Amino acid sequence: MKKYATAILRNLSTFLEILISFILAAGILILTLKLITTLQHLPNEDIYPNYDDLLATCFNLIIGVELIRMLYQHSPATVFEVLLFAIARQVIIDHSSPVNSLIGVIAIAVIFATRKFLFSNFDESERFIFRASSRVEHVNKIIHVHIPYHDQQTLLDVMMGRLDSEQAEIGVGSCIYFDDFGLRVAKMRHGQISRIEVIRSLK
């Protein structure tokens, strides 16, 4: 029951995120069209007093586009990109002092270093644990994966079939892999597989 409630809440949150993304995209599209129509009046200082104002507007729109990507992709990489554009905007447009610019450059360097040395592919996956007796058809519907199956096969049937064909050792931690997800033995009881973890890639 808990798994179904979790799946409903996850689907609802996904719907709301998509809806917010569409609203944000519509707003950005309207502002972009408005920006295009004002280009013919660019020398008019009443519309754009200087180049910095135009640059600030473009940066704001770009950051909005990156926010949309962050909402629907759900990956640390998109968070890094939003932060990178936001800090770059501050460094390029704000001319308050050399110290502030230096701090901004250092912040950008820290973001790149974090992405290179601390970024983990495990952050790009979701993990779900099911009973080994769970029907594959139901698992596919709950977490939106495409585990291949025949008739009324269970996760255990799929797991054992692949492990036997690969002549792999059966134990806690044993894994089989597909294109964008994998199955892992999460728990065994009395020598039998009782829990199987489904690891879904978010990339």
Secondary structure as UniProt FT lines:
FT   HELIX           2..38
FT   HELIX           39..41
FT   TURN            42..43
FT   TURN            45..47
FT   HELIX           51..73
FT   HELIX           76..93
FT   HELIX           98..117
FT   HELIX           121..124
FT   STRAND          125..131
FT   TURN            132..133
FT   HELIX           136..143
FT   TURN            151..152
FT   HELIX           155..165
FT   TURN            166..167
FT   TURN            172..173
FT   STRAND          175..177
FT   STRAND          181..189
FT   TURN            190..191
FT   STRAND          192..201
//
